[in-house]
Amino acid sequence: MKKLSLVLNTAGLSVSFVCFLHCVLVILVFAGILNSNMYLIALFEDPINHAILILSGFSLACLSRFKFIGSSNDMHLKNKSAIKVKFQGLQSKRLVGGGLLLGFSFFFADIYAELLVILGAMTLLSMHAARLFKLP
């Protein structure tokens, strides 16, 4: 199950980084430093695409916190439901904090929403990075 954790944390790290980068670029547009015709900014101008990015980042973070008990070596046994899931990892401070920041961003507009998403994405990014460095 280490491979699944590696895949989930790598995907989560990638999505959180794209989210973080997008929000930093949007703040630079608000400040007048960049032009808003960049593809990464234009892609997530649509609120649906923006919500998909935020929700996929949080979903990958939740999935990466699950603990899978059992291994593929146990699958040859009679009981095919040898793999069990523990949900205790969902109580992680980083996951809850990042989720709250991302969730609150839906209730604000403009720069405030972008700042909340930046903070939430950085929190999830740090969670994924910490999990990846602990893996062999």
N, CA, C and O atoms as CSV, one atom per row, in Angstrom:
chain,resi,resn,atom,element,x,y,z
A,1,MET,N,N,0.806,-1.198,0.000
A,1,MET,CA,C,0.000,0.000,0.000
A,1,MET,C,C,0.852,1.267,0.000
A,1,MET,O,O,0.325,2.374,-0.111
A,2,LYS,N,N,2.144,1.105,0.122
A,2,LYS,CA,C,3.030,2.259,0.084
A,2,LYS,C,C,2.984,2.937,-1.280
A,2,LYS,O,O,3.115,4.157,-1.379
A,3,LYS,N,N,2.797,2.136,-2.337
A,3,LYS,CA,C,2.727,2.711,-3.678
A,3,LYS,C,C,1.496,3.587,-3.824
A,3,LYS,O,O,1.561,4.653,-4.437
A,4,LEU,N,N,0.367,3.146,-3.264
A,4,LEU,CA,C,-0.855,3.946,-3.327
A,4,LEU,C,C,-0.676,5.261,-2.575
A,4,LEU,O,O,-1.113,6.310,-3.048
A,5,SER,N,N,-0.045,5.211,-1.422
A,5,SER,CA,C,0.213,6.425,-0.654
A,5,SER,C,C,1.144,7.362,-1.417
A,5,SER,O,O,0.952,8.578,-1.408
A,6,LEU,N,N,2.138,6.804,-2.068
A,6,LEU,CA,C,3.064,7.606,-2.866
A,6,LEU,C,C,2.338,8.289,-4.016
A,6,LEU,O,O,2.560,9.472,-4.278
A,7,VAL,N,N,1.477,7.557,-4.698
A,7,VAL,CA,C,0.726,8.121,-5.824
A,7,VAL,C,C,-0.227,9.216,-5.350
A,7,VAL,O,O,-0.292,10.290,-5.949
A,8,LEU,N,N,-0.968,8.940,-4.271
A,8,LEU,CA,C,-1.929,9.926,-3.770
A,8,LEU,C,C,-1.234,11.191,-3.279
A,8,LEU,O,O,-1.709,12.296,-3.541
A,9,ASN,N,N,-0.125,11.044,-2.574
A,9,ASN,CA,C,0.574,12.220,-2.074
A,9,ASN,C,C,1.255,12.998,-3.187
A,9,ASN,O,O,1.325,14.226,-3.128
A,10,THR,N,N,1.757,12.303,-4.200
A,10,THR,CA,C,2.360,13.005,-5.333
A,10,THR,C,C,1.298,13.760,-6.129
A,10,THR,O,O,1.516,14.906,-6.521
A,11,ALA,N,N,0.160,13.128,-6.366
A,11,ALA,CA,C,-0.931,13.805,-7.077
A,11,ALA,C,C,-1.449,14.980,-6.253
A,11,ALA,O,O,-1.701,16.056,-6.797
A,12,GLY,N,N,-1.608,14.783,-4.957
A,12,GLY,CA,C,-2.069,15.866,-4.096
A,12,GLY,C,C,-1.093,17.018,-4.046
A,12,GLY,O,O,-1.496,18.180,-4.047
A,13,LEU,N,N,0.199,16.701,-4.002
A,13,LEU,CA,C,1.223,17.732,-4.015
A,13,LEU,C,C,1.154,18.531,-5.317
A,13,LEU,O,O,1.286,19.755,-5.304
A,14,SER,N,N,0.950,17.846,-6.428
A,14,SER,CA,C,0.866,18.520,-7.732
A,14,SER,C,C,-0.345,19.442,-7.808
A,14,SER,O,O,-0.232,20.587,-8.247
A,15,VAL,N,N,-1.496,18.944,-7.384
A,15,VAL,CA,C,-2.715,19.758,-7.434
A,15,VAL,C,C,-2.605,20.945,-6.486
A,15,VAL,O,O,-2.997,22.057,-6.840
A,16,SER,N,N,-2.077,20.722,-5.293
A,16,SER,CA,C,-1.918,21.826,-4.336
A,16,SER,C,C,-0.936,22.868,-4.856
A,16,SER,O,O,-1.121,24.064,-4.631
A,17,PHE,N,N,0.103,22.421,-5.549
A,17,PHE,CA,C,1.064,23.371,-6.103
A,17,PHE,C,C,0.446,24.197,-7.222
A,17,PHE,O,O,0.678,25.403,-7.304
A,18,VAL,N,N,-0.340,23.556,-8.085
A,18,VAL,CA,C,-1.016,24.302,-9.161
A,18,VAL,C,C,-1.982,25.316,-8.565
A,18,VAL,O,O,-2.072,26.448,-9.039
A,19,CYS,N,N,-2.698,24.913,-7.533
A,19,CYS,CA,C,-3.632,25.801,-6.856
A,19,CYS,C,C,-2.894,26.993,-6.235
A,19,CYS,O,O,-3.310,28.142,-6.383
A,20,PHE,N,N,-1.807,26.703,-5.549
A,20,PHE,CA,C,-0.996,27.744,-4.935
A,20,PHE,C,C,-0.436,28.699,-5.994
A,20,PHE,O,O,-0.516,29.917,-5.839
A,21,LEU,N,N,0.126,28.147,-7.062
A,21,LEU,CA,C,0.709,28.962,-8.125
A,21,LEU,C,C,-0.344,29.841,-8.790
A,21,LEU,O,O,-0.101,31.018,-9.058
A,22,HIS,N,N,-1.515,29.265,-9.055
A,22,HIS,CA,C,-2.595,30.035,-9.673
A,22,HIS,C,C,-2.977,31.239,-8.802
A,22,HIS,O,O,-3.134,32.351,-9.307
A,23,CYS,N,N,-3.123,31.012,-7.511
A,23,CYS,CA,C,-3.540,32.103,-6.626
A,23,CYS,C,C,-2.474,33.179,-6.492
A,23,CYS,O,O,-2.791,34.365,-6.407
A,24,VAL,N,N,-1.219,32.772,-6.473
A,24,VAL,CA,C,-0.136,33.767,-6.429
A,24,VAL,C,C,-0.153,34.594,-7.704
A,24,VAL,O,O,0.018,35.812,-7.650
A,25,LEU,N,N,-0.355,33.956,-8.844
A,25,LEU,CA,C,-0.418,34.697,-10.109
A,25,LEU,C,C,-1.603,35.648,-10.143
A,25,LEU,O,O,-1.484,36.762,-10.655
A,26,VAL,N,N,-2.744,35.230,-9.607
A,26,VAL,CA,C,-3.921,36.102,-9.573
A,26,VAL,C,C,-3.665,37.319,-8.690
A,26,VAL,O,O,-4.087,38.425,-9.027
A,27,ILE,N,N,-2.983,37.129,-7.570
A,27,ILE,CA,C,-2.659,38.274,-6.718
A,27,ILE,C,C,-1.698,39.214,-7.440
A,27,ILE,O,O,-1.803,40.432,-7.292
A,28,LEU,N,N,-0.769,38.671,-8.215
A,28,LEU,CA,C,0.125,39.524,-9.007
A,28,LEU,C,C,-0.637,40.277,-10.091
A,28,LEU,O,O,-0.255,41.389,-10.457
A,29,VAL,N,N,-1.709,39.685,-10.606
A,29,VAL,CA,C,-2.571,40.388,-11.570
A,29,VAL,C,C,-3.314,41.515,-10.857
A,29,VAL,O,O,-3.399,42.631,-11.370
A,30,PHE,N,N,-3.857,41.216,-9.658
A,30,PHE,CA,C,-4.534,42.262,-8.881
A,30,PHE,C,C,-3.598,43.422,-8.571
A,30,PHE,O,O,-4.022,44.577,-8.552
A,31,ALA,N,N,-2.335,43.121,-8.329
A,31,ALA,CA,C,-1.358,44.157,-8.010
A,31,ALA,C,C,-0.896,44.914,-9.253
A,31,ALA,O,O,-0.223,45.937,-9.132
A,32,GLY,N,N,-1.244,44.431,-10.440
A,32,GLY,CA,C,-0.866,45.100,-11.676
A,32,GLY,C,C,0.505,44.711,-12.184
A,32,GLY,O,O,1.035,45.353,-13.091
A,33,ILE,N,N,1.085,43.673,-11.616
A,33,ILE,CA,C,2.422,43.249,-12.026
A,33,ILE,C,C,2.354,42.360,-13.259
A,33,ILE,O,O,3.228,42.438,-14.122
A,34,LEU,N,N,1.332,41.517,-13.357
A,34,LEU,CA,C,1.157,40.617,-14.493
A,34,LEU,C,C,-0.106,40.958,-15.272
A,34,LEU,O,O,-1.002,41.640,-14.773
A,35,ASN,N,N,-0.155,40.469,-16.500
A,35,ASN,CA,C,-1.341,40.603,-17.331
A,35,ASN,C,C,-2.205,39.354,-17.140
A,35,ASN,O,O,-1.674,38.269,-16.903
A,36,SER,N,N,-3.496,39.490,-17.237
A,36,SER,CA,C,-4.396,38.372,-16.932
A,36,SER,C,C,-4.637,37.443,-18.116
A,36,SER,O,O,-5.566,36.637,-18.062
A,37,ASN,N,N,-3.856,37.519,-19.168
A,37,ASN,CA,C,-4.088,36.662,-20.330
A,37,ASN,C,C,-3.273,35.372,-20.280
A,37,ASN,O,O,-3.163,34.684,-21.295
A,38,MET,N,N,-2.702,35.027,-19.132
A,38,MET,CA,C,-1.970,33.780,-18.989
A,38,MET,C,C,-2.950,32.616,-18.969
A,38,MET,O,O,-4.072,32.753,-18.482
A,39,TYR,N,N,-2.530,31.474,-19.497
A,39,TYR,CA,C,-3.419,30.314,-19.592
A,39,TYR,C,C,-3.839,29.800,-18.220
A,39,TYR,O,O,-5.002,29.452,-18.020
A,40,LEU,N,N,-2.908,29.748,-17.278
A,40,LEU,CA,C,-3.221,29.236,-15.943
A,40,LEU,C,C,-4.243,30.114,-15.233
A,40,LEU,O,O,-5.057,29.613,-14.457
A,41,ILE,N,N,-4.210,31.390,-15.486
A,41,ILE,CA,C,-5.190,32.298,-14.881
A,41,ILE,C,C,-6.523,32.184,-15.602
A,41,ILE,O,O,-7.573,32.114,-14.962
A,42,ALA,N,N,-6.489,32.165,-16.918
A,42,ALA,CA,C,-7.734,32.103,-17.690
A,42,ALA,C,C,-8.480,30.785,-17.478
A,42,ALA,O,O,-9.711,30.765,-17.472
A,43,LEU,N,N,-7.748,29.694,-17.306
A,43,LEU,CA,C,-8.379,28.392,-17.122
A,43,LEU,C,C,-9.241,28.356,-15.870
A,43,LEU,O,O,-10.335,27.792,-15.881
A,44,PHE,N,N,-8.753,28.955,-14.797
A,44,PHE,CA,C,-9.473,28.895,-13.533
A,44,PHE,C,C,-10.287,30.148,-13.243
A,44,PHE,O,O,-10.723,30.353,-12.110
A,45,GLU,N,N,-10.497,30.991,-14.259
A,45,GLU,CA,C,-11.412,32.119,-14.119
A,45,GLU,C,C,-12.850,31.629,-13.980
A,45,GLU,O,O,-13.665,32.248,-13.296
A,46,ASP,N,N,-13.147,30.522,-14.630
A,46,ASP,CA,C,-14.470,29.926,-14.528
A,46,ASP,C,C,-14.653,29.397,-13.106
A,46,ASP,O,O,-13.819,28.626,-12.632
A,47,PRO,N,N,-15.723,29.791,-12.416
A,47,PRO,CA,C,-15.911,29.335,-11.028
A,47,PRO,C,C,-16.018,27.817,-10.894
A,47,PRO,O,O,-15.644,27.261,-9.861
A,48,ILE,N,N,-16.517,27.153,-11.913
A,48,ILE,CA,C,-16.631,25.693,-11.849
A,48,ILE,C,C,-15.246,25.053,-11.882
A,48,ILE,O,O,-14.966,24.143,-11.101
A,49,ASN,N,N,-14.377,25.520,-12.780
A,49,ASN,CA,C,-13.006,25.001,-12.830
A,49,ASN,C,C,-12.260,25.305,-11.534
A,49,ASN,O,O,-11.485,24.480,-11.049
A,50,HIS,N,N,-12.493,26.478,-10.983
A,50,HIS,CA,C,-11.847,26.868,-9.739
A,50,HIS,C,C,-12.305,25.961,-8.601
A,50,HIS,O,O,-11.492,25.518,-7.789
A,51,ALA,N,N,-13.594,25.687,-8.546
A,51,ALA,CA,C,-14.128,24.799,-7.503
A,51,ALA,C,C,-13.608,23.374,-7.680
A,51,ALA,O,O,-13.304,22.696,-6.698
A,52,ILE,N,N,-13.506,22.918,-8.927
A,52,ILE,CA,C,-12.976,21.570,-9.191
A,52,ILE,C,C,-11.535,21.467,-8.704
A,52,ILE,O,O,-11.152,20.457,-8.113
A,53,LEU,N,N,-10.733,22.501,-8.945
A,53,LEU,CA,C,-9.341,22.498,-8.493
A,53,LEU,C,C,-9.267,22.430,-6.972
A,53,LEU,O,O,-8.498,21.643,-6.421
A,54,ILE,N,N,-10.057,23.246,-6.300
A,54,ILE,CA,C,-10.033,23.276,-4.837
A,54,ILE,C,C,-10.542,21.952,-4.269
A,54,ILE,O,O,-9.926,21.387,-3.365
A,55,LEU,N,N,-11.654,21.459,-4.790
A,55,LEU,CA,C,-12.231,20.218,-4.263
A,55,LEU,C,C,-11.362,18.999,-4.566
A,55,LEU,O,O,-11.282,18.079,-3.752
A,56,SER,N,N,-10.713,18.984,-5.724
A,56,SER,CA,C,-9.829,17.855,-6.027
A,56,SER,C,C,-8.600,17.880,-5.125
A,56,SER,O,O,-8.125,16.827,-4.699
A,57,GLY,N,N,-8.083,19.063,-4.832
A,57,GLY,CA,C,-6.954,19.158,-3.911
A,57,GLY,C,C,-7.315,18.657,-2.523
A,57,GLY,O,O,-6.540,17.930,-1.901
A,58,PHE,N,N,-8.495,19.047,-2.033
A,58,PHE,CA,C,-8.918,18.599,-0.710
A,58,PHE,C,C,-9.258,17.109,-0.719
A,58,PHE,O,O,-8.968,16.406,0.249
A,59,SER,N,N,-9.865,16.622,-1.795
A,59,SER,CA,C,-10.193,15.196,-1.880
A,59,SER,C,C,-8.934,14.333,-1.893
A,59,SER,O,O,-8.876,13.309,-1.212
A,60,LEU,N,N,-7.943,14.737,-2.654
A,60,LEU,CA,C,-6.678,13.985,-2.668
A,60,LEU,C,C,-5.999,14.026,-1.302
A,60,LEU,O,O,-5.374,13.053,-0.881
A,61,ALA,N,N,-6.127,15.156,-0.616
A,61,ALA,CA,C,-5.552,15.255,0.721
A,61,ALA,C,C,-6.250,14.287,1.678
A,61,ALA,O,O,-5.599,13.632,2.493
A,62,CYS,N,N,-7.575,14.202,1.573
A,62,CYS,CA,C,-8.325,13.266,2.427
A,62,CYS,C,C,-7.956,11.820,2.104
A,62,CYS,O,O,-7.721,11.017,3.007
A,63,LEU,N,N,-7.908,11.494,0.821
A,63,LEU,CA,C,-7.576,10.125,0.429
A,63,LEU,C,C,-6.169,9.728,0.869
A,63,LEU,O,O,-5.926,8.576,1.228
A,64,SER,N,N,-5.255,10.677,0.838
A,64,SER,CA,C,-3.881,10.351,1.223
A,64,SER,C,C,-3.744,10.135,2.723
A,64,SER,O,O,-2.748,9.563,3.168
A,65,ARG,N,N,-4.702,10.570,3.504
A,65,ARG,CA,C,-4.644,10.399,4.958
A,65,ARG,C,C,-5.239,9.078,5.428
A,65,ARG,O,O,-5.076,8.714,6.593
A,66,PHE,N,N,-5.924,8.353,4.548
A,66,PHE,CA,C,-6.466,7.050,4.933
A,66,PHE,C,C,-5.321,6.083,5.181
A,66,PHE,O,O,-4.292,6.141,4.508
A,67,LYS,N,N,-5.502,5.203,6.142
A,67,LYS,CA,C,-4.520,4.147,6.395
A,67,LYS,C,C,-5.134,2.840,5.939
A,67,LYS,O,O,-6.210,2.456,6.397
A,68,PHE,N,N,-4.453,2.162,5.039
A,68,PHE,CA,C,-4.918,0.890,4.513
A,68,PHE,C,C,-4.217,-0.231,5.261
A,68,PHE,O,O,-2.988,-0.290,5.302
A,69,ILE,N,N,-4.996,-1.110,5.844
A,69,ILE,CA,C,-4.460,-2.223,6.621
A,69,ILE,C,C,-4.602,-3.485,5.796
A,69,ILE,O,O,-5.671,-3.764,5.253
A,70,GLY,N,N,-3.548,-4.230,5.706
A,70,GLY,CA,C,-3.540,-5.432,4.865
A,70,GLY,C,C,-2.660,-5.172,3.666
A,70,GLY,O,O,-2.398,-4.019,3.322
A,71,SER,N,N,-2.212,-6.206,3.043
A,71,SER,CA,C,-1.347,-6.025,1.883
A,71,SER,C,C,-1.814,-6.927,0.761
A,71,SER,O,O,-2.709,-7.754,0.935
A,72,SER,N,N,-1.200,-6.755,-0.376
A,72,SER,CA,C,-1.569,-7.576,-1.526
A,72,SER,C,C,-1.179,-9.032,-1.309
A,72,SER,O,O,-1.736,-9.917,-1.958
A,73,ASN,N,N,-0.222,-9.302,-0.398
A,73,ASN,CA,C,0.159,-10.680,-0.102
A,73,ASN,C,C,-0.957,-11.418,0.624
A,73,ASN,O,O,-1.044,-12.643,0.534
A,74,ASP,N,N,-1.807,-10.697,1.338
A,74,ASP,CA,C,-2.913,-11.312,2.061
A,74,ASP,C,C,-4.089,-11.643,1.140
A,74,ASP,O,O,-5.031,-12.315,1.560
A,75,MET,N,N,-4.044,-11.186,-0.083
A,75,MET,CA,C,-5.194,-11.335,-0.973
A,75,MET,C,C,-5.384,-12.784,-1.434
A,75,MET,O,O,-6.457,-13.116,-1.939
A,76,HIS,N,N,-4.405,-13.637,-1.282
A,76,HIS,CA,C,-4.567,-15.028,-1.696
A,76,HIS,C,C,-5.341,-15.837,-0.650
A,76,HIS,O,O,-5.691,-16.992,-0.892
A,77,LEU,N,N,-5.602,-15.241,0.490
A,77,LEU,CA,C,-6.367,-15.919,1.527
A,77,LEU,C,C,-7.831,-16.052,1.119
A,77,LEU,O,O,-8.268,-15.446,0.141
A,78,LYS,N,N,-8.569,-16.833,1.860
A,78,LYS,CA,C,-9.989,-17.039,1.567
A,78,LYS,C,C,-10.770,-15.740,1.672
A,78,LYS,O,O,-11.663,-15.476,0.867
A,79,ASN,N,N,-10.436,-14.945,2.651
A,79,ASN,CA,C,-11.176,-13.708,2.884
A,79,ASN,C,C,-10.651,-12.630,1.928
A,79,ASN,O,O,-9.546,-12.117,2.109
A,80,LYS,N,N,-11.432,-12.299,0.935
A,80,LYS,CA,C,-10.997,-11.315,-0.058
A,80,LYS,C,C,-11.108,-9.887,0.463
A,80,LYS,O,O,-10.595,-8.961,-0.166
A,81,SER,N,N,-11.774,-9.694,1.611
A,81,SER,CA,C,-11.886,-8.344,2.161
A,81,SER,C,C,-10.820,-8.130,3.227
A,81,SER,O,O,-11.116,-7.641,4.318
A,82,ALA,N,N,-9.594,-8.492,2.917
A,82,ALA,CA,C,-8.497,-8.392,3.874
A,82,ALA,C,C,-8.022,-6.960,4.040
A,82,ALA,O,O,-7.343,-6.646,5.018
A,83,ILE,N,N,-8.361,-6.095,3.114
A,83,ILE,CA,C,-7.921,-4.716,3.203
A,83,ILE,C,C,-8.983,-3.909,3.940
A,83,ILE,O,O,-10.153,-3.900,3.556
A,84,LYS,N,N,-8.560,-3.238,4.996
A,84,LYS,CA,C,-9.453,-2.397,5.776
A,84,LYS,C,C,-8.901,-0.982,5.782
A,84,LYS,O,O,-7.702,-0.772,5.599
A,85,VAL,N,N,-9.769,-0.031,5.991
A,85,VAL,CA,C,-9.376,1.372,5.955
A,85,VAL,C,C,-9.582,1.981,7.339
A,85,VAL,O,O,-10.623,1.787,7.968
A,86,LYS,N,N,-8.570,2.723,7.806
A,86,LYS,CA,C,-8.693,3.483,9.049
A,86,LYS,C,C,-8.834,4.954,8.685
A,86,LYS,O,O,-8.083,5.480,7.864
A,87,PHE,N,N,-9.805,5.605,9.305
A,87,PHE,CA,C,-10.094,7.001,9.000
A,87,PHE,C,C,-9.496,7.968,10.019
A,87,PHE,O,O,-9.822,9.155,10.000
A,88,GLN,N,N,-8.630,7.485,10.906
A,88,GLN,CA,C,-8.078,8.328,11.954
A,88,GLN,C,C,-7.192,9.441,11.399
A,88,GLN,O,O,-7.040,10.482,12.039
A,89,GLY,N,N,-6.613,9.239,10.228
A,89,GLY,CA,C,-5.752,10.256,9.633
A,89,GLY,C,C,-6.499,11.504,9.227
A,89,GLY,O,O,-5.883,12.542,8.982
A,90,LEU,N,N,-7.836,11.422,9.149
A,90,LEU,CA,C,-8.625,12.590,8.772
A,90,LEU,C,C,-8.677,13.635,9.882
A,90,LEU,O,O,-9.189,14.734,9.670
A,91,GLN,N,N,-8.157,13.307,11.054
A,91,GLN,CA,C,-8.135,14.249,12.165
A,91,GLN,C,C,-6.835,15.044,12.212
A,91,GLN,O,O,-6.561,15.730,13.197
A,92,SER,N,N,-6.053,14.956,11.178
A,92,SER,CA,C,-4.786,15.677,11.104
A,92,SER,C,C,-5.033,17.184,11.169
A,92,SER,O,O,-5.964,17.699,10.549
A,93,LYS,N,N,-4.189,17.880,11.925
A,93,LYS,CA,C,-4.333,19.339,12.064
A,93,LYS,C,C,-4.146,20.041,10.730
A,93,LYS,O,O,-4.858,20.996,10.419
A,94,ARG,N,N,-3.195,19.570,9.947
A,94,ARG,CA,C,-2.956,20.201,8.642
A,94,ARG,C,C,-4.128,19.991,7.699
A,94,ARG,O,O,-4.515,20.910,6.976
A,95,LEU,N,N,-4.694,18.799,7.698
A,95,LEU,CA,C,-5.828,18.525,6.822
A,95,LEU,C,C,-7.042,19.347,7.223
A,95,LEU,O,O,-7.698,19.944,6.369
A,96,VAL,N,N,-7.345,19.382,8.504
A,96,VAL,CA,C,-8.500,20.144,8.977
A,96,VAL,C,C,-8.290,21.639,8.747
A,96,VAL,O,O,-9.196,22.330,8.282
A,97,GLY,N,N,-7.107,22.135,9.068
A,97,GLY,CA,C,-6.811,23.553,8.868
A,97,GLY,C,C,-6.844,23.955,7.405
A,97,GLY,O,O,-7.434,24.975,7.047
A,98,GLY,N,N,-6.211,23.153,6.559
A,98,GLY,CA,C,-6.230,23.445,5.119
A,98,GLY,C,C,-7.632,23.356,4.545
A,98,GLY,O,O,-8.012,24.166,3.700
A,99,GLY,N,N,-8.405,22.375,4.999
A,99,GLY,CA,C,-9.783,22.238,4.534
A,99,GLY,C,C,-10.649,23.409,4.950
A,99,GLY,O,O,-11.478,23.882,4.173
A,100,LEU,N,N,-10.460,23.879,6.181
A,100,LEU,CA,C,-11.228,25.047,6.634
A,100,LEU,C,C,-10.866,26.296,5.829
A,100,LEU,O,O,-11.746,27.064,5.439
A,101,LEU,N,N,-9.578,26.493,5.585
A,101,LEU,CA,C,-9.167,27.655,4.787
A,101,LEU,C,C,-9.722,27.585,3.371
A,101,LEU,O,O,-10.204,28.586,2.841
A,102,LEU,N,N,-9.655,26.404,2.756
A,102,LEU,CA,C,-10.199,26.254,1.405
A,102,LEU,C,C,-11.719,26.415,1.406
A,102,LEU,O,O,-12.283,27.017,0.493
A,103,GLY,N,N,-12.370,25.883,2.417
A,103,GLY,CA,C,-13.829,26.012,2.507
A,103,GLY,C,C,-14.279,27.442,2.707
A,103,GLY,O,O,-15.252,27.882,2.094
A,104,PHE,N,N,-13.572,28.179,3.570
A,104,PHE,CA,C,-13.926,29.586,3.799
A,104,PHE,C,C,-13.721,30.430,2.550
A,104,PHE,O,O,-14.361,31.471,2.398
A,105,SER,N,N,-12.849,30.003,1.664
A,105,SER,CA,C,-12.594,30.790,0.452
A,105,SER,C,C,-13.825,30.891,-0.437
A,105,SER,O,O,-13.936,31.822,-1.235
A,106,PHE,N,N,-14.754,29.941,-0.310
A,106,PHE,CA,C,-15.975,30.001,-1.110
A,106,PHE,C,C,-16.920,31.099,-0.630
A,106,PHE,O,O,-17.831,31.483,-1.364
A,107,PHE,N,N,-16.726,31.605,0.569
A,107,PHE,CA,C,-17.611,32.627,1.132
A,107,PHE,C,C,-17.070,34.042,0.969
A,107,PHE,O,O,-17.727,35.005,1.362
A,108,PHE,N,N,-15.881,34.176,0.393
A,108,PHE,CA,C,-15.273,35.479,0.180
A,108,PHE,C,C,-15.065,35.697,-1.311
A,108,PHE,O,O,-15.203,34.772,-2.112
A,109,ALA,N,N,-14.734,36.921,-1.671
A,109,ALA,CA,C,-14.521,37.244,-3.080
A,109,ALA,C,C,-13.165,37.927,-3.255
A,109,ALA,O,O,-12.556,38.425,-2.308
A,110,ASP,N,N,-12.732,37.926,-4.496
A,110,ASP,CA,C,-11.528,38.626,-4.935
A,110,ASP,C,C,-10.283,38.231,-4.149
A,110,ASP,O,O,-9.991,37.046,-3.992
A,111,ILE,N,N,-9.559,39.219,-3.662
A,111,ILE,CA,C,-8.253,38.991,-3.067
A,111,ILE,C,C,-8.334,38.180,-1.780
A,111,ILE,O,O,-7.423,37.413,-1.466
A,112,TYR,N,N,-9.427,38.348,-1.033
A,112,TYR,CA,C,-9.561,37.617,0.231
A,112,TYR,C,C,-9.704,36.119,-0.019
A,112,TYR,O,O,-9.116,35.306,0.694
A,113,ALA,N,N,-10.478,35.764,-1.020
A,113,ALA,CA,C,-10.625,34.346,-1.368
A,113,ALA,C,C,-9.293,33.770,-1.838
A,113,ALA,O,O,-8.935,32.646,-1.486
A,114,GLU,N,N,-8.570,34.540,-2.627
A,114,GLU,CA,C,-7.275,34.065,-3.123
A,114,GLU,C,C,-6.281,33.884,-1.985
A,114,GLU,O,O,-5.505,32.929,-1.995
A,115,LEU,N,N,-6.289,34.779,-1.009
A,115,LEU,CA,C,-5.392,34.629,0.140
A,115,LEU,C,C,-5.740,33.394,0.960
A,115,LEU,O,O,-4.848,32.682,1.423
A,116,LEU,N,N,-7.029,33.137,1.139
A,116,LEU,CA,C,-7.431,31.936,1.869
A,116,LEU,C,C,-7.024,30.668,1.122
A,116,LEU,O,O,-6.585,29.696,1.736
A,117,VAL,N,N,-7.168,30.679,-0.199
A,117,VAL,CA,C,-6.781,29.513,-0.984
A,117,VAL,C,C,-5.262,29.329,-0.945
A,117,VAL,O,O,-4.781,28.198,-0.882
A,118,ILE,N,N,-4.513,30.414,-0.982
A,118,ILE,CA,C,-3.057,30.314,-0.878
A,118,ILE,C,C,-2.668,29.660,0.442
A,118,ILE,O,O,-1.838,28.752,0.470
A,119,LEU,N,N,-3.262,30.118,1.522
A,119,LEU,CA,C,-2.945,29.546,2.833
A,119,LEU,C,C,-3.373,28.079,2.924
A,119,LEU,O,O,-2.643,27.246,3.461
A,120,GLY,N,N,-4.562,27.769,2.396
A,120,GLY,CA,C,-5.024,26.381,2.410
A,120,GLY,C,C,-4.167,25.479,1.551
A,120,GLY,O,O,-3.846,24.360,1.949
A,121,ALA,N,N,-3.793,25.956,0.370
A,121,ALA,CA,C,-2.953,25.164,-0.532
A,121,ALA,C,C,-1.563,24.954,0.069
A,121,ALA,O,O,-0.990,23.871,-0.054
A,122,MET,N,N,-1.025,25.981,0.716
A,122,MET,CA,C,0.285,25.823,1.360
A,122,MET,C,C,0.208,24.820,2.507
A,122,MET,O,O,1.146,24.054,2.728
A,123,THR,N,N,-0.894,24.824,3.229
A,123,THR,CA,C,-1.052,23.871,4.325
A,123,THR,C,C,-1.106,22.447,3.792
A,123,THR,O,O,-0.440,21.559,4.323
A,124,LEU,N,N,-1.898,22.226,2.743
A,124,LEU,CA,C,-1.988,20.889,2.157
A,124,LEU,C,C,-0.679,20.491,1.481
A,124,LEU,O,O,-0.284,19.326,1.515
A,125,LEU,N,N,-0.013,21.465,0.867
A,125,LEU,CA,C,1.281,21.195,0.255
A,125,LEU,C,C,2.281,20.708,1.301
A,125,LEU,O,O,3.023,19.756,1.062
A,126,SER,N,N,2.296,21.355,2.442
A,126,SER,CA,C,3.224,20.939,3.494
A,126,SER,C,C,2.860,19.560,4.035
A,126,SER,O,O,3.745,18.786,4.400
A,127,MET,N,N,1.562,19.245,4.090
A,127,MET,CA,C,1.135,17.929,4.554
A,127,MET,C,C,1.611,16.837,3.595
A,127,MET,O,O,2.142,15.812,4.023
A,128,HIS,N,N,1.414,17.067,2.289
A,128,HIS,CA,C,1.840,16.074,1.294
A,128,HIS,C,C,3.356,15.913,1.291
A,128,HIS,O,O,3.861,14.795,1.193
A,129,ALA,N,N,4.081,17.019,1.398
A,129,ALA,CA,C,5.539,16.952,1.398
A,129,ALA,C,C,6.037,16.178,2.618
A,129,ALA,O,O,6.957,15.368,2.508
A,130,ALA,N,N,5.437,16.424,3.766
A,130,ALA,CA,C,5.846,15.698,4.976
A,130,ALA,C,C,5.568,14.207,4.839
A,130,ALA,O,O,6.376,13.384,5.270
A,131,ARG,N,N,4.440,13.854,4.247
A,131,ARG,CA,C,4.100,12.435,4.056
A,131,ARG,C,C,5.048,11.793,3.039
A,131,ARG,O,O,5.440,10.638,3.207
A,132,LEU,N,N,5.417,12.525,1.992
A,132,LEU,CA,C,6.307,11.951,0.978
A,132,LEU,C,C,7.705,11.722,1.524
A,132,LEU,O,O,8.343,10.732,1.165
A,133,PHE,N,N,8.195,12.592,2.369
A,133,PHE,CA,C,9.542,12.418,2.895
A,133,PHE,C,C,9.624,11.301,3.919
A,133,PHE,O,O,10.715,10.795,4.180
A,134,LYS,N,N,8.509,10.901,4.505
A,134,LYS,CA,C,8.511,9.784,5.446
A,134,LYS,C,C,8.433,8.446,4.754
A,134,LYS,O,O,8.719,7.419,5.368
A,135,LEU,N,N,8.053,8.431,3.486
A,135,LEU,CA,C,7.947,7.174,2.750
A,135,LEU,C,C,9.336,6.695,2.342
A,135,LEU,O,O,10.224,7.500,2.060
A,136,PRO,N,N,9.515,5.369,2.313
A,136,PRO,CA,C,10.837,4.859,1.885
A,136,PRO,C,C,11.053,5.042,0.397
A,136,PRO,O,O,12.104,4.670,-0.124
